[in-house]
């Protein structure tokens, strides 16, 4: 048979000789034939010789390769999903920090009269907004469906501010916008 002649390369013949000598079974997968199909050659010792089964396993190999490819893609998707969740959590934490910084800068700006200190507070607030936009951009690059709050401030305080007894506390009159 022409196919068997192509399968029985010197390397395969050496393995079959070892199979006969050791009286052990052997299975070899080969890419053979004019269509380059995968074949499985199984040799089992039998009496004085070998029983050889040659089977086309091209479809089985193709399905196995597709399964491996699918599993890799699934693992990649799961890694990206985990990265997205992590990025979302980090972004949330940074936005919380930016909200505090921007809020205090807003309170500070409202308590200062016009001048360089108020302008510095405005710069802090502008920087928090740019940082929030950057965090949003990074989050969306990892997880396109992520919802971003582009402004870290929940409310800008433009009311008169008076310092409380504790330096970490301030109060404002919400009736005076």
N, C-alpha and C positions, 0 to 999 in steps of 0.2 A: 504494500500500500504506500502511495506517495507521501501521505501525511506522516505515517509512521517512520518513513525513511528520514524525513526532515526533523522529526522529533528526536530520533536516536543520534544525537550529536555525540562527539567523544566524551564530553562531560557527563551526559546522561548515561552513556554506556558504562562509564566508570562507577557511577552511583548504582546502576543495576547490578554490576559485578559484585560490588560490596554487599548489596542486598542478598544476592545468592550465597555469597561466602558466609555472611553473618546470620543468614536465615531470618532476616528482619524485613519488615514492610517499609516502603518508601513512597512518599507522595511529592511530586514535583509539578509546579505550575510553569508553563512555558507560553511564550508568545510565538505562534507559528502560522504557517500557511500564507498564501498570497493575500488574504484579507487581513492578516495580522490578528488572528483571533487567539484568545487565551484558551489553553487546554490544560487539563489536569491529567497527569499520568500517575496512576497508582499501580505499584507492583507488589505482589504478595507471593512469597515462596510457596511453591506447590510441587510436590514430588521432586523430580530432578530439575525442574525449571522454575519459571515465574509465570504467574497469571498477571497479565497487564491489561488495565482498563484505561482507555483514553477517552476523556469526556470534554466537550466544549463547555467552558465555564465563563465565557465572555460576558453574558448577561448578568451572572452572579457577581462578577468583578465590577461591572459597571454600577450595579445597584449598591454594592458595598462602598465604592468610591463616592457615589452620590450621598450615601448615608453619612460617611465621614465628613464630607464637605458641608452637609446640612448641620451636623453636630458642631463643627467649627464655627459656622455662622451663628448658630444659636448661642454658643459660649461667648462669642464676640458681642452679640446683642445684649446678653446678660451683663457682661462687663461694662458696656456703655451705659446700660440702665443704672447700674450701681454707681458709676461715675456721675451720672446725672443727679441721682439722689444725693450723693455727697456734695456735689457742687451747689445744689439747691439749698442744702443745709448750711453750708459755709456762706453762701450769698445771703441767706436769711439772717445769720448771725452778724455779718458785716453791715447789713442794712439796719439792724437794730442799733449797732454802735454808731453808725452814721446819723441815725435819727436823734440819738442823744446829743451828739456833737452839734448837729445842725440846730437842734432845739435850743441848746444853751447859747449857741452863737446868735440865734434869733432873739433870745431874751437879752443877751448882752447888747446887741445892736439897738434894741428898743430902749434900754436903760441909759444909753450914751447919747449925748447930743451929737450934732453933725461934727464930723472931723475924722482924723486918721484912725482913731480907735473904732469908730462905727464902721468905717470903710474896711478895716481889718476883719471885723465880725462878718461883714457882707462877703468878704473873700472866703472866709471859712465856710459860710453857707453855700457859696457857689462851688467851692471845692467838694463839699459833701454831695452836691447834686451831680457833679462830674464823676465822682467815685461811684455813686449809685448807678449811673448810666453805664460805666465800665463793667461793674458787677453784672448788670443785666445782660450786657453784650456777651460776657464770658459764659454766663448761665445758659443763654440761648444757643451758643455755639456747641455746648455739650448736650443740651436738651431743648430742641427747637420748640417744643410745646409749652415750655416754662412761661409762667405769667410773671411779668416784672412790674414792680412798682417803681417807676423811674425816679420818683422823688422820695428821698429818705425822710422828709418832714411830713408829719401828719397834719400839722397846722402851723402857720406862721403867726407868731404873736406880735402884734403891732400896738398893743395897749401899753399904757404907762406901767412901768415896773418899779416896785419898791423892794429893797433888800429886807429880808426877814432877819430874825435874831441869829439864825445859823447861816454861815456863808454859803452853804450848799442848798439853801432854800430861797425861793423868791415867790412873790405873789403878784398878781396883776388884776386890774379892774376890767372885767370882760364887758362891762357896760360902756366902756369908752374905746370904740374901735379905732 
